[in-house]
């Protein structure tokens, strides 16, 4: 079984990737994406947690959430 990974883009309105707020937000989103992948690829999947994670990512600025099978 191939593992799936959640991919996303970050809305960056200022185009400044060195801004501390952007760096902190990018790290937060990456952590949420890793938690999503770990839960989704595990033996027991809790859909309520996955929905919460994707909602939180969207709220924090993640756009174009999608799955990639090439992990």
Secondary structure, DSSP 8 states (H G I E B T S, - for coil): ----EEEEEE--SS--TT-HHHHHHHHHHHHHHHHHHHHHTSSS--HHHHHHHHHHHHHTTEEEEEEE---
